[in-house]
Each structure stands twice: as C-alpha cells, then as structure tokens.
C-alpha cells in the first residue's frame, strides 16, 4: 500500500498513482483503517513526515513499513519528471 500522509492540498497538487491519502494528523485516530500486515510505503513531500509516520506505524505493530526517502519531490525528480513540483 502507498500511504500518503501529506495534507489534501498537497495531494491535489501532485501524487503517486494509486496512493491513499491519510493526513499525518489523522493517522492515530484512523489507524484501524489500515492493515498492519500489508507492506506499506509511507509518502510525504520530502520524507520527514513520512519517516515519523512510518516509525509510529512500526511502534503500533505494523510489520513491513518503508519510508519513501526524499518524498514525492525526489520521486518527481528521479522517477516521474512529468509530475509537478511544489
């Protein structure tokens, strides 16, 4: 699962196809919507918020969590140059 923890306006500006938006501030209250056994890649703008969210998920028992290092900014620059930057 691709879990995007940015704010809705950021998600509207650009996103990785197939990512699910769950803003970081809502994560603790909505953690029950996620599958702790699913391989999860957490995404934000530059990788800082997603790292914090990934560590939170691991502390909650999620077994296979990864942080997208560099976030959507790095993704746009190295994988998908057609993706808008902000």
C-alpha positions in Angstrom: 0.0 0.0 0.0 1.2 3.5 -0.8 0.2 5.7 2.1 0.4 9.4 1.5 0.5 11.4 4.8 0.5 14.9 3.3 -2.3 17.4 3.5 -5.2 17.3 1.0 -4.0 20.4 -0.9 -0.6 18.8 -1.3 -2.2 15.5 -2.6 -4.2 17.6 -5.1 -1.0 19.3 -6.3 0.7 16.0 -7.2 0.5 12.4 -6.2 1.9 9.0 -7.0 -0.7 7.0 -8.8 -2.5 4.5 -6.5 -1.5 6.3 -3.3 -4.1 6.6 -0.5 -4.3 9.9 1.3 -4.4 9.8 5.1 -3.0 13.1 6.5 -0.5 12.6 9.3 -2.6 14.5 11.8 -5.4 11.9 11.3 -3.2 8.8 11.4 -3.6 8.0 15.1 -7.4 8.2 15.0 -7.7 6.3 11.7 -5.0 3.6 12.2 -7.8 1.0 12.4 -8.5 1.5 8.7 -5.0 0.2 7.8 -3.8 -3.4 7.6 -0.9 -4.0 9.9 0.3 -7.0 7.8 0.3 -5.1 4.5 3.6 -3.9 3.0 3.3 -0.1 3.4 5.3 2.7 1.8 4.7 6.0 3.6 5.0 9.1 1.5 5.2 12.9 2.1 6.8 15.9 0.4 10.5 15.4 1.3 10.5 12.3 3.5 10.4 13.8 7.0 6.8 13.5 7.9 6.6 10.1 6.3 9.6 8.9 8.4 7.8 9.9 11.6 4.6 8.3 10.4 6.4 5.1 9.5 8.1 4.9 12.9 4.7 5.4 14.5 3.2 2.6 12.5 6.1 0.3 13.4 5.5 1.1 17.1 1.9 0.2 16.6 2.8 -3.3 15.3 2.9 -2.8 11.6 5.4 -5.4 10.3 6.5 -4.1 6.9 6.8 -0.3 6.7 9.0 1.7 4.5 9.6 5.4 4.1 9.9 6.9 0.6 13.2 8.7 1.1 13.1 12.2 -0.4 9.3 12.0 -0.8 7.3 13.0 -3.8 9.9 15.7 -4.6 12.6 13.1 -5.1 10.1 10.8 -7.0 9.3 13.6 -9.4 12.9 14.4 -10.0 14.2 10.9 -10.5 11.3 8.6 -11.5 8.4 10.8 -12.9 9.7 14.0 -14.4 6.1 14.8 -15.6 4.9 15.1 -12.0 4.5 18.7 -10.9 6.8 20.1 -8.2 5.7 22.4 -5.4 
